[in-house]
Amino acid sequence: MQNRFPAYVLKTLQILNAAGYEAYVVGGAVRDLLLGLEPGDYDVTTSGRPEQVAAVLRASGYSLAEKLGENFGVVVAVTEGRALEIATFRNERYAYGQDAHRPAEVWYCDTLKEDLSRRDFTVNAMAMDSEGKLFDYYGGQQDLQAKLLRTVGDPRKRFAEDALRMYRACRFVAQLDFTYVEGNDTAEDVLGEYDESLTVEQNLRIAMEKAGKIVPANMKTMGPDAQLTHGPTISGTKSVLQDGAARNGSLQDDRARSVSAQDGLLRYDVLRGVEETKTLSFGQPGTKYYLKKRYVFDVSRCHNLSLERVKTELDKMLLGKAAGKGLALFLSSGLADVQCRVREKGSEAFVDVLPELVHLPGLPQNIRFHCYNVWEHILAAVDQGPQELTLRWALLLHDVAKGLPGIRGTTPDGYPNDHGHEKESAIIAETILTRLRYPRPFVQRVCWLVAKHMRFAPMMIYQNNTLLRWIRSEATSGVFRTEKEMTEAFSQLTEVFLADMGATWAGVLQEPVMEEGRRLGEEAVLIARERMPVHTSDLKVRGSEIQELLAQEVACNSKETREAFSEAGAGKIDCAGARPLQSSQTLPSLAVGEAMKYLLARVQSGSIPNEKIALLQALKRKLEKCNPCFRNKTDKE
């Protein structure tokens, strides 16, 4: 069992044991090892005090990266070029202060069990010694086998201690594909009836039939109101509180509205009372994202979390293999409809997390094309997209404008539609990502993907392939700097388009349609990569080769002559008054650049290929047309 740990970790445990101290690998590394995964890093906990640990490790040749007394009793030791955090057994006290993630007080304790009792989730509260013996006091291994995420003890206490744990819950659900539960609940108590051995259509059909709907053989022929929603749409924690206050007349309005830290546990109790009155469900029955039991978190302390910590958890959640499940918990628990803290240039402000999502659950779509409601469609699209942050954010936000006033409409036969939602979704996406302080190039790319995600669809529906004209317009728009950048963007757009289409009836029932979409996307990438340069640097000819050709000709210094090399002025004037150049040094300063721009426009128009010989020949023909003297000179040569 010793070989479970890397050599540097095992050596550290043995050194501490030999000095008379208990030492264990703890937390996520143990969880990952039990799951058969390779841990990203290893943490060690020990009975030795920090100064004792430091002395023992220094004597064994370790260097210390941190000063004693900092990091709440954690010694960061470096050996064999690897850093290892070694924490003394400890317990913590949290207070409602300025940082909702850092403990107000830490004290040392004497036993491993007490140390593990302060940890967030049971699957993270296990330890393993140098011999591979497992120490599990809180049922972590059992929850691991059942794929459950459960807090160590009372979730109210765990989340009140550290508000970031609520976001971590969503992240772990997404990364591990686990189900979040509380108390003695099991996955069956929380998840709806979804059979993984059946198709999406079969699961939806079963759910609709249980709801008393008559389901035809072709589900796409069902009426406008066929899609299932469960109960009234409840958006965010505040709405749940107000809904609870309406049902419990004895509650005062100020109790329902309170968001202060002091009232945090009271608000949670109110929510629990609402759940006892009526168990809250969430989502579309018949989908794997439906929750027949919804846990609403006390989010009152989230406003003291830093934006950077929240963003880190959001990004990790989006990159998870089961991101849709994590997002379902994120929205259903109320975490989207809160604020967090940001500090910039010495000032402090509070920014919204993702309230733009709260109107999406329960929002129906045109069932002739969509098997899912809007929120479940987004979750399915995110899950089908590659685990890359730009793509996952684009898929999360690609339909965020659906259902909004001015966007939501109906067809003449009564089906819902959302014409123009892609443009408005891109505007909202820019607002969100800018507010969350993502880098400008990242924001621009995500917004471009959102704005363009519908462009392939008309070509497929009407068999009108306008790819070349569209890609040419993108190449000349100024959005992209190089051919490589635009090719990458179209490759990403293809992935977004396929994930979006895969979360519709096309992806569920019509593989030939999906294959046509793949072919169209591949064609777009091919055009962008091989036929549509964006910048003159993308041309398959060097400036020195252009200069050599121009040095043989008769050129004009006039503005009109230079315009002959532009797309607009091509072929409209002659070159009367031209004078011969004596050498490349007497070449007009803009001549090479103007010639390159002329060739770029010709390639983008499709009139010549981006090949060296073709480019030089095209330029030579242009110069001959422009200047008879050049033609005579080359004829003599």
Buried (B, 14 or more C-beta within 10 A) or exposed (E): EEEBBBEBBBBBBBBBBEBEBBBBBBBBBBBBBBEEEEBEEBBBBBBBBBEBBBEBBEEBEBEBEBEBEEBBBBBBBBBEEBBBBBBBBBBBEBEBEEBBBBBEEBEBBEEBBBBBBBBBBBBBBBBBBBEEEBBBBBBBBEBBEBBBBBBBBEBBEBBBBBBBBBBBBBBBBBBBBBBBBBEEBEEEBBBBEBEEEEEBBEBBBBBBEEEEBEBEEEBBEBEBEBBBBBEEBBBBBBBBBBBBBEEBEEBEEEBBBBBEBEBBBBBBEBBBEBBEEEEBBBBBBBBBBBBBBBBBBBBBBBBBBBBEBBBBBBBBBBBBEBBBBBBBBBBBBBBBBBBBBBEEEEEEEEBBBBBBBBBBBBBBBBBBBBBBBBBBBBBBBBBBBBEEBBBBBBBBBBBBBBBBEEBBEEEEEEBBBBEEBBBBBBBBBBBBBEBBEBEEEEBBBBBBBBBBBBBBBEBBEEEEEEBBEBBBEBBBEEBBEEBBBBBBBBBBBBBBBBBBBBBBBBBBBBEEBBEBBBEBBEBBBBBBBEBBBBBBBBBBBEBEBBBEBBBBBBBBEBEBBBBBBEEEBBEEBBBEEBEEBEEBEEBBEEBBBBBBBBBBBBBBEEEBBBEEEBBBEBBBEBBBBBBBBBBEBBEEE
